[in-house]
Amino acid sequence: MPRLLLQCRSTLLILRHQTAVKNEKGLFSKLLEKCQSFRKEEKHVAEEEESKRS
């Protein structure tokens, strides 16, 4: 019986780790997308300022 509990526990730990990794990847990709969109907005604002100066 204790052996079965240990197997269940290790399985749960593995599943929890896999879920954490997936969530981390999801969060990282969201942050990356936000950074990229922010850069695009920055470039767009800079281009608008240059066109106003001309």
Backbone torsions as a table, in degrees:
resi	resn	phi	psi	omega
1	MET	NA	-49.6	179.1
2	PRO	-60.3	-32.7	179.8
3	ARG	-63.4	-42.1	178.7
4	LEU	-62.5	-41.3	178.5
5	LEU	-63.3	-39.9	178.4
6	LEU	-64.2	-40.2	178.0
7	GLN	-63.7	-43.3	178.6
8	CYS	-61.8	-42.8	-178.5
9	ARG	-63.0	-45.0	-179.3
10	SER	-65.6	-37.4	177.1
11	THR	-62.8	-43.5	179.0
12	LEU	-63.7	-39.8	179.2
13	LEU	-63.7	-41.4	178.4
14	ILE	-63.2	-45.8	179.7
15	LEU	-62.4	-41.1	179.8
16	ARG	-63.3	-41.3	178.7
17	HIS	-63.3	-43.9	179.3
18	GLN	-61.7	-41.3	178.9
19	THR	-63.7	-42.8	179.6
20	ALA	-61.8	-41.6	179.6
21	VAL	-63.7	-44.2	179.0
22	LYS	-61.6	-44.1	179.7
23	ASN	-62.8	-40.9	179.3
24	GLU	-62.2	-44.2	179.1
25	LYS	-62.0	-41.3	179.0
26	GLY	-62.6	-44.8	179.6
27	LEU	-65.3	-41.7	-179.2
28	PHE	-62.9	-42.7	-179.6
29	SER	-66.7	-35.7	177.1
30	LYS	-64.7	-43.3	178.5
31	LEU	-62.7	-41.7	179.6
32	LEU	-61.8	-44.1	178.5
33	GLU	-61.3	-42.2	179.8
34	LYS	-63.6	-42.0	178.9
35	CYS	-62.2	-43.3	-179.4
36	GLN	-65.5	-41.8	179.6
37	SER	-67.8	-35.3	177.9
38	PHE	-64.3	-41.4	178.0
39	ARG	-61.8	-42.6	179.4
40	LYS	-61.2	-43.4	179.4
41	GLU	-63.3	-41.0	178.9
42	GLU	-60.1	-46.3	179.2
43	LYS	-62.0	-41.9	-179.1
44	HIS	-61.8	-44.2	179.2
45	VAL	-64.5	-42.5	179.5
46	ALA	-62.9	-40.8	178.8
47	GLU	-65.2	-39.1	178.7
48	GLU	-63.8	-42.0	179.9
49	GLU	-64.2	-39.9	178.6
50	GLU	-64.6	-41.0	-179.1
51	SER	-68.1	-31.1	177.5
52	LYS	-70.0	-35.8	-179.2
53	ARG	-68.8	-32.4	-175.7
54	SER	-70.8	NA	NA
